[in-house]
C-alpha cells in the first residue's frame, strides 16, 4: 500500500488571512514529503472559500519548490472547464517545471454551483461526456500533430508545446464512481481514483468491485486504483469523538454546497444553524466514526488493512475537515509515525 495526502486551503471565516492559510497548507505538504508519502493531490474549485483551489497547476508548481520527493497530482482537474489543447499544454508545462513529478487526475466536476458560473446550462451528463472526449486526446496532443473532430471539440493538427518530461506524458487518473466510468478509465489505460465520501466499507467494497469487473474485461496491463478517504488519527478515544463532530460539520457543509440551495456571500455559504446540523441524521457524528477512517493509530491501521486486502494500491489521506491547523498537523504526524510503518 502506498500513501498520499489530499489537501486544499479551507477558509472558515473572513477573519482568516489567505496568506496564513497558504503557509499552513505548504507546511502540511512539506510534512507529507519528509514523511515518505508517495504523492500530494490538490484539486480545482472556483468561487468557494470552502475549498480554495482555482488552478492546481499553479499550486503544484509552488509545492514543487518546497518538496523534493513526492509526486504532485491534480485531484482533480475539472475537464469541462478546460479546452483539451490548453489542458495538454499546461499539464506538460507543469511536468517540465516540476522535473517530471506531475500526475494528472481528471474529473467531470461535482458542484452545480460551479457549472452554472463557468459553463451555464451544462449538467453532470454533459460534463461527463466532455471529460471523456477531452481526456483521451491528451496523450495524442503530447505525442504531437493531433487532429480532432468531435461532439464538443474540433481543431486542426496541433501539438502540445512544450512536451512533457515524462515519457508518454504524466500518468492520468480518472475519478470514477459508476461502472461506465471505471470501464472508460480502464479501457483507456488510465488509473482510477475513487472516494466513497461519507459512505463506509460497503461503498468502498462496491467501488473496488466495479474496478475489478472493468479490469476483467480489459486485456491490457492492470491500472492502479487509489482510495481517497477522510482520515483522522486520534490521540485517544476522546479525541476520536471530537474529530467525529468536526467531520460531521464538514459533511453538513459539503452537502449544502452540493445541493446549491443556500445563499452565498463573499464565497461563504450561509451558515448552518445548530438545529440544521443536529437534524441531519445521515451526517451524525456516530456515522462519521463508523464510516470514515477515524480512530486511534491501531484502529486506523486495522481499517486500512481491510482496504489493502480488497486490492487498493494507494490510500490517500483526505485532510480537508474544517479542523484547526494544529489538529491537522497532529493527526498527520501520527499517521506518518504510527500508521505508515505498519505497511512498510
Secondary structure, DSSP 8 states (H G I E B T S, - for coil): -EEEEE--B---STTS-HHHHHHHHHHHHHHHHHTT-SEEEE--B-S-TTSBBS-HHHHHHHHHHH-SS-EEEEEEEEGGGS-HHHHHHHHHHHHHHTTS-EEEEEE----HHHHHHHSTT--HHHHHHHHHHHHTTHHHHHHS-EEEE-SS-EEEEE--SS--SSTTSS-EEEE--SHHHHHHHHHTT-EEEEE-TT--HHHHHHHHHHHHHHHHT--S----EEEEEEEEEESSHHHHHHHHHHHHHHHHHHHHHHHT-S-EETTEE----HHHHHH-GGG-HHHHHHHSEEEEHHHHHHHHHHHHHHT-SEEEEE--SS--HHHHHHHHHHIIIIIGGGG-
